[in-house]
Amino acid sequence: MQTEFFTKDNYTISTDKSKLDVPVIHGFLSTSYWAEEIPVEIVKKSIEHSLCFGLYKENKQSLPALRQVGFARVISDYATFAYLADVFILEEERGKGLSKWLMDCILQHKQLQGLRNFCLLTRDAHSLYAQYGFENLAKPQNFMAKKKDNFYKKKI
């Protein structure tokens, strides 16, 4: 799959997995409400099997020149279905329109055009995703899931 790059001001979004900062991604996800205590090995495996979007800020003062400040991944068959997961912007970069730009880039991606279903789950970002046409399920009774809550939490 061809790598895509998007630039805006001093930010870059890339689908190049080799640029991803796994410790940053794991650090955020392991404290998130949806993946609390997720092991780094599972984060790596999820990246391996997804279309990933890394969001980077240019850092002219020090190395590395690009510092990861956001992330999202899409799980898809690239024909009929996609699931958006693990979307985040680091706290210090919020309020700059980066989540909207990230969504714009994801939805423009060539491999994600013409899908019949594009799904996501969120507890607190409904207003963001509604701007991109995501809505509550019309028939939630038709949707089923097999989910293990607190899956990554250590058993005491």
Kinemage of the C-alpha trace (Angstrom):
@kinemage 1
@onewidth
@group {chain A} dominant
@subgroup {mainchain}
@vectorlist {calphas} color= white
{ca met a 1} P 0.000 0.000 0.000
{ca gln a 2} L 1.348 3.406 -0.944
{ca thr a 3} L 2.299 5.757 1.893
{ca glu a 4} L 0.354 9.001 2.022
{ca phe a 5} L 1.562 12.277 3.533
{ca phe a 6} L -0.413 15.383 4.418
{ca thr a 7} L 1.124 18.620 5.698
{ca lys a 8} L -0.358 21.674 7.389
{ca asp a 9} L 1.577 24.436 9.145
{ca asn a 10} L 4.266 22.620 11.161
{ca tyr a 11} L 2.347 19.313 11.304
{ca thr a 12} L 2.499 16.190 9.150
{ca ile a 13} L 0.204 13.192 8.933
{ca ser a 14} L 1.733 10.046 7.488
{ca thr a 15} L 0.615 6.471 6.917
{ca asp a 16} L 4.249 5.303 7.044
{ca lys a 17} L 4.330 2.792 9.913
{ca ser a 18} L 8.117 3.055 10.211
{ca lys a 19} L 7.681 6.621 11.516
{ca leu a 20} L 5.311 5.630 14.348
{ca asp a 21} L 6.586 6.164 17.889
{ca val a 22} L 5.255 3.023 19.559
{ca pro a 23} L 6.186 4.170 23.107
{ca val a 24} L 4.080 7.343 22.613
{ca ile a 25} L 1.163 5.343 21.208
{ca his a 26} L 1.378 2.720 23.937
{ca gly a 27} L 1.791 5.397 26.603
{ca phe a 28} L -1.441 7.061 25.582
{ca leu a 29} L -3.492 3.933 24.907
{ca ser a 30} L -2.448 2.185 28.124
{ca thr a 31} L -4.037 5.023 30.117
{ca ser a 32} L -7.103 5.518 27.889
{ca tyr a 33} L -10.593 4.465 28.943
{ca trp a 34} L -10.860 2.041 26.022
{ca ala a 35} L -7.501 0.249 26.258
{ca glu a 36} L -6.350 0.745 29.841
{ca glu a 37} L -3.249 -1.324 30.642
{ca ile a 38} L -2.957 -2.692 27.095
{ca pro a 39} L 0.369 -4.512 26.694
{ca val a 40} L 2.860 -3.021 24.231
{ca glu a 41} L 2.960 -6.315 22.303
{ca ile a 42} L -0.747 -5.989 21.506
{ca val a 43} L -0.297 -2.359 20.445
{ca lys a 44} L 2.459 -3.469 18.054
{ca lys a 45} L 0.290 -6.261 16.641
{ca ser a 46} L -2.674 -3.900 16.169
{ca ile a 47} L -0.438 -1.478 14.255
{ca glu a 48} L 0.898 -4.286 12.081
{ca his a 49} L -2.623 -5.246 10.974
{ca ser a 50} L -4.099 -1.758 10.479
{ca leu a 51} L -3.877 1.281 8.261
{ca cys a 52} L -2.248 3.754 10.638
{ca phe a 53} L -2.170 7.541 10.644
{ca gly a 54} L 0.605 9.150 12.663
{ca leu a 55} L 0.318 12.872 13.399
{ca tyr a 56} L 3.646 14.616 13.917
{ca lys a 57} L 4.758 18.084 14.958
{ca glu a 58} L 7.898 19.556 13.461
{ca asn a 59} L 10.524 20.198 16.117
{ca lys a 60} L 13.263 22.497 14.810
{ca gln a 61} L 14.995 22.848 18.190
{ca ser a 62} L 15.949 19.210 18.764
{ca leu a 63} L 15.960 15.687 17.440
{ca pro a 64} L 13.903 13.897 16.385
{ca ala a 65} L 12.794 16.503 13.863
{ca leu a 66} L 9.240 15.166 14.003
{ca arg a 67} L 7.563 14.338 17.319
{ca gln a 68} L 4.417 12.188 17.344
{ca val a 69} L 1.446 14.039 18.846
{ca gly a 70} L -1.510 12.030 17.521
{ca phe a 71} L -2.607 8.721 16.094
{ca ala a 72} L -5.494 6.798 14.581
{ca arg a 73} L -5.836 3.434 12.944
{ca val a 74} L -8.355 1.878 10.594
{ca ile a 75} L -9.121 -1.819 10.337
{ca ser a 76} L -10.628 -2.574 6.933
{ca asp a 77} L -11.125 -4.963 4.040
{ca tyr a 78} L -10.823 -1.846 1.798
{ca ala a 79} L -13.923 -2.892 -0.119
{ca thr a 80} L -16.998 -2.796 2.115
{ca phe a 81} L -16.142 -2.157 5.769
{ca ala a 82} L -13.847 -0.142 8.019
{ca tyr a 83} L -13.564 0.413 11.747
{ca leu a 84} L -11.872 3.519 13.154
{ca ala a 85} L -9.971 2.930 16.386
{ca asp a 86} L -7.481 4.381 18.852
{ca val a 87} L -7.871 8.005 17.797
{ca phe a 88} L -6.024 10.484 19.988
{ca ile a 89} L -4.270 13.829 20.103
{ca leu a 90} L -1.863 14.405 22.995
{ca glu a 91} L -3.229 16.802 25.612
{ca glu a 92} L -0.729 19.592 24.907
{ca glu a 93} L -1.736 19.690 21.211
{ca arg a 94} L -5.516 19.740 21.664
{ca gly a 95} L -7.627 22.743 20.727
{ca lys a 96} L -5.725 23.385 17.496
{ca gly a 97} L -8.105 21.635 15.083
{ca leu a 98} L -5.798 18.630 14.734
{ca ser a 99} L -8.476 16.014 15.396
{ca lys a 100} L -10.594 17.500 12.605
{ca trp a 101} L -7.638 17.561 10.243
{ca leu a 102} L -6.802 13.957 11.169
{ca met a 103} L -10.385 12.936 10.382
{ca asp a 104} L -10.247 14.820 7.066
{ca cys a 105} L -7.087 12.927 6.091
{ca ile a 106} L -8.495 9.555 7.129
{ca leu a 107} L -11.706 10.048 5.189
{ca gln a 108} L -9.782 11.264 2.096
{ca his a 109} L -7.493 8.238 2.024
{ca lys a 110} L -7.689 6.514 -1.365
{ca gln a 111} L -8.047 3.006 0.113
{ca leu a 112} L -11.061 4.035 2.210
{ca gln a 113} L -13.304 5.308 -0.572
{ca gly a 114} L -16.557 3.585 -1.538
{ca leu a 115} L -17.028 1.679 1.712
{ca arg a 116} L -20.557 0.629 2.618
{ca asn a 117} L -19.959 0.717 6.383
{ca phe a 118} L -17.502 2.803 8.391
{ca cys a 119} L -17.919 2.309 12.143
{ca leu a 120} L -16.413 3.509 15.385
{ca leu a 121} L -17.085 3.466 19.098
{ca thr a 122} L -16.755 6.500 21.349
{ca arg a 123} L -17.777 7.476 24.834
{ca asp a 124} L -17.140 11.202 24.591
{ca ala a 125} L -16.386 12.452 21.058
{ca his a 126} L -19.792 12.192 19.378
{ca ser a 127} L -19.795 15.843 18.305
{ca leu a 128} L -16.462 15.450 16.477
{ca tyr a 129} L -17.516 12.370 14.539
{ca ala a 130} L -21.006 13.714 13.770
{ca gln a 131} L -19.315 16.455 11.720
{ca tyr a 132} L -18.101 13.686 9.397
{ca gly a 133} L -21.436 11.924 8.957
{ca phe a 134} L -21.103 9.359 11.739
{ca glu a 135} L -24.343 8.886 13.633
{ca asn a 136} L -25.874 6.622 16.230
{ca leu a 137} L -27.035 3.298 14.872
{ca ala a 138} L -30.505 3.505 13.340
{ca lys a 139} L -31.232 -0.033 14.486
{ca pro a 140} L -28.917 -0.761 17.409
{ca gln a 141} L -30.805 -3.993 18.000
{ca asn a 142} L -29.237 -5.284 14.757
{ca phe a 143} L -25.701 -4.660 16.019
{ca met a 144} L -24.047 -7.338 18.099
{ca ala a 145} L -20.639 -7.537 19.704
{ca lys a 146} L -18.565 -9.908 21.736
{ca lys a 147} L -16.572 -7.743 24.117
{ca lys a 148} L -14.515 -8.435 27.206
{ca asp a 149} L -14.536 -5.402 29.512
{ca asn a 150} L -11.377 -4.609 31.479
{ca phe a 151} L -9.568 -7.149 29.336
{ca tyr a 152} L -6.085 -5.688 29.856
{ca lys a 153} L -6.379 -4.868 33.537
{ca lys a 154} L -4.117 -6.904 35.740
{ca lys a 155} L -5.918 -9.444 37.886
{ca ile a 156} L -5.197 -9.033 41.589
